[in-house]
Amino acid sequence: MLKLKNYWYNLNDKIRFFVVGCINAFIAYVFYTIFCIILGKNWYQISLAMSWIISSFISFYTQRTFVFKGKGIWYKEYLKCCTTWFFSYVINAVLLEFFVRILGVNIFVSQIFSNLSAAIFTYIVFKIIVFKPEK
């Protein structure tokens, strides 16, 4: 187990972010899909908001633990994450609306592309601001 842990943390943080981010994105997408099915396809923006709220807790833990090895005060890091996710959510929601309303793309396919764009933004902010090692 120790060898696996050492191997994991010796990987470039971009690779760790990609792997963990894919898992988190999958979880968020499953929640999004479930909410779209329960609420109906016309409520895709509400489904998006609900999935982001739930998956934020999972994402914070996994990013902090498995990508950035956060060693700061967890609730301060969490507040920074929430701020980052707010802007990431806005990017996701605007792109989702653009793909669905303007381009006429299916809500499920649109969310895949929107979420990918938001993930790139999130990585940059997490790396530079949220989980930056304290001096």
N, C-alpha and C positions, 0 to 999 in steps of 0.2 A: 504494500500500500504506500509506503514511504517513497519507493521508486516512482510510482505513478504520480504522486503528489509533486515530487521534484521535477519530473518530466513536464508535468502540466505547467508549473510556474516558471520553468525555463523557456517555455514557448513565448514568442513575441506577444505583447499585450493585444496587438491587433488581431492575432489569431484567436486568442482567448476571448476577446470581445465578440468576434464573429461567431464562434461556437456557442457561447452563452447567449449572445443576442439572437441567434437563430432559434434556440430553445425558448427564450422569452417571447420572441415574436410569434412562434407557433402557439404558445399558451395564450397569448393575447388574441391571436386570430381565432382560436377555438372559442374563447369567450365571446368575441365579436360575432361569430357565426351562430352560436347558441342564442345570443340576444336578438339577432336579426330574425331567427326562426321563431322565437317566442313572441317578440314584439311586432314582427312583420317587416318586410323589406323597406317600407316607406320610413321606418324609424331607424335607419342606418346610422345617423349621426348620434342619436341617443345610445344606440348599441355600442358605438365607438367610445363614447364618454364612459359608459359603464365598464367596458372591457379595460380601458386605460386605468380607471380607478382601482379595479381589482388586481390587474397585473402589475401595477406599480410597486406593490409590496413585495411580490415575488422578484421582480426585476431588481429592486434595490438590494435585496439580500444576495442574489446571485452575482450581480455586478460587483458589489462591494467585496464579497468573499472570494469569488473565483476569477475575477479579472484584475481588479485594481488593488486587492489586498488592503482595503481601507483600514487605517489604524487611527483615524481621528475619532472625534466624538460622534457617535452614530447618529444622534438626532440632528446635529448640525449638518452632517452629510446628507441626511434624509431631506432636510429642508432645502438644501441646494439641489438635490435631485428633483424634488417637487417643482422647483422653479424651472429647472431645465426641462422637465417633462411638460410643464405648461406650454412652453414655446414649441416643444416637439409635438405636443398634441395639436396646437394651432396649425403647424405646418401640415400635419397628417390630415386634420379636418378640412383644411382649405384644398389640399390636393385631392382628397377623396371627393369633395364636392365638385371640383373641376372635372375629374375623370367621369363622374356619374352624370352630372347635369349638362356639362358642355360637350364632352366627347361621347357620352352615351354608353360608357363601359359598365358592365355588370358590377354590382356593389361588392361582390366578393373578390373579383379580379382587381378592381380599383384599390381595395384596401391593401392588397399585396404590394402594389407599386407605391402607394402613399406611405405605408409603414416603412418600407425600405429607405425612402428619402428621409423620413424622420429619424431613422436609426443612424444614418451617417451624421446628421446634425448632433444627435445625442452623444455619439462616441467622441466627437471633437470637444464638446463642452465638458463631458465627464473627465476626459484626459487632462484638459487644461485647467479646469476650475474645481470640479466637485471632489475628485479623489486625488488631487495634487498632493504629493507628500508635504507634510508640514516641515518647516525649517527649524 
